[in-house]
Amino acid sequence: MDESIRYRGRMVTKEDVTFIKELIALHPGESRRGLSKKLCEAWNWVQPNGQLRDMVCRGLMLELHRSGHICLPEKRVTPNNPLGAKRSKPAWIEVDRSAIRGSLKTLGTVEIRQVRGTPQEKLYNALIEHHHYLKFCHPVGEQLKYVVFAQERPIACFGFSSAPRHIGCRDRFIGWNREERTTNLHLLAYNTRFLILPWVEVRYLASHLLSRMARRTGADWQHSYGHPVYLLTTFIDTERFTGSCYRAANWIHLGETTGRGKNDQTKKVNRSIKAVYGYPLRKDFRARLCAAAG
């Protein structure tokens, strides 16, 4: 191995490969999973919430194995990959769909519930699948799901997840370099879904809910994952929406996507261009997002 290899933001040197070979030799009866955990512990390779980066480490070791740099033990089992298999759509859940009209004042008390990991998560999945134009998808990584209720009736849904790796206008707005982005990307959250249910017609409800979500998402993220987020981002399909409710809730227009997707090799537009909006959760968000790893 003559040069370093970059894998998921980590530089792997010739010395690192030698260390991995020695680790494998010292534990001849260990499984691939066991070896990856030992390597994570040796490198102190952990997620922001303190959990080992076991899956990423296994991917790195497999990459080194396939390229001939190391020799892993034979695979013992082939576990089911729930993300690789075709999943069934969320089941329909019947709810009261009679019209809700009026003003925020007449709507009464509005309650926002974080439902991921609760029995009401199925309600969120069903509402998104059957009423959002993008349908439901199974996100990976850190994520939160919200259902908004008024008088115990669902009226809206929000989904947040880990942020996309590279968005040009977002990264220029933050002002971070590649190393800072790799280190601090987990400090952003991405608003993947926002749905006002079709039978709800309440003026200013969308911007009102966006403002409330901005005030609580950071605390919920800290509680669930053990680290803060300093900037919320989202995409607006400009062929469908104007983004007026985000602007009314003081979200900032950061620019537009290229319309090429994250894995494009053609440099040609192949999908709709999205407007990118952001909402800083702290005044010093740039300083925190551009900070070097401690």
Residue, then its C-alpha position, 0 to 999 in steps of 0.5 A: m500500500d503506497e498511499s493513504i485511502r479515504y473512507r467515509g471521511r477517515m484517512v487510512t494510512k499504511e500504518d493503519v493497515t499494518f495495525i489492522k493486520e496485527l489485530i486480525a492475527l492476534h484474534p484468529g478465532e474472532s468474527r468479522r463483526g467482532l474484529s470491527k468492534k475491537l478496531c473501533e475500540a482501539w481507534n476510539w471510533v465512535q458516533p457523537n452519542g458514544q456508540l461504536r461506528d461498527m457498521v462504518c468500520r465493517g465497511l472499511m475493513l471489507e473495502l480493504h479486504r476486497s482490494g487485497h490490503i488485508c485478509l478477513p476471516e470467512k463470513r460466518v453468517t449472512p444477516n438479513n438486510p432490511l434496507g436491501a429488501k423490498r419493504s411493504k408500504p405502511a398500512w392504512i390507518e383510518v382517521d377522522r377526515s372531516a374538514i377542519r377550517g378556521s383560524l389558529k385561534t379557533l383551532g384550539t390547543v395544538e400539541i406536537r408529539q415526537v412519535r419515533g419509537t412509540p406506538q404512534e409512529k405507525l400513524y406518522n408512517a401511514l399519513i405520510e405514505h397516503h397523503h404526502y406526494l413523496k410517500f413514505c421512505h425508510p430513512v437511515g441514521e439519526q431521525l425524528k418523527y412528529v405528528v401534530f394534533a388538535q383536539e386529539r385529531p392529527i392535522a400535520c406531520f414533520g420528519f427530520s433526519s441526518a443531513p445530506r453530505h454535500i449541498g453547495c449553497r448550504d456549505r457556502f452559507i456555513g463557510w466550512n471546509r471539507e474537513e469541518r463538514t466531515t467532522n460536524l455534519h451530524l450537527l445539522a438536521y434535515n427536514t425531510r417531510f412536512l405535511i398539512l393533512p388535506w382536510v385541514e384549512v387553517r390560515y397561517l398554520a404551516s408557518h406557525l408549526l414551522s416556528r414551533m418545530a424550530r424551537r423544539t427540534g434541537a432539544d429533542w435531538q439532544h435528548s435522543y442522540g446526545h448531541p445538539v444540532y445548530l442548523l435545520t435545512t430543507f429542500i423545496d421542489t420549485e415545480r410544486f411549491t413556492g416556499s412561502c410558509y418557510r419564509a414566513a417562519n423566518w427560514i433563509h433561502l440559501g440557494e438552489t440545488t444543481g438538479r443532478g443528484k448526489n451520485d451524478q457522473t454526467k454533470k447534466v440536470n436529471r431531476s427537478i431543481k430544489a430551493v434550499y432553505g435553512y434555519p439557524l438554531r443559534k446565533d453562533f452556529r457558524a463558529r460551532l459548525c466550523a470548529a475543529a474536532g476536539 
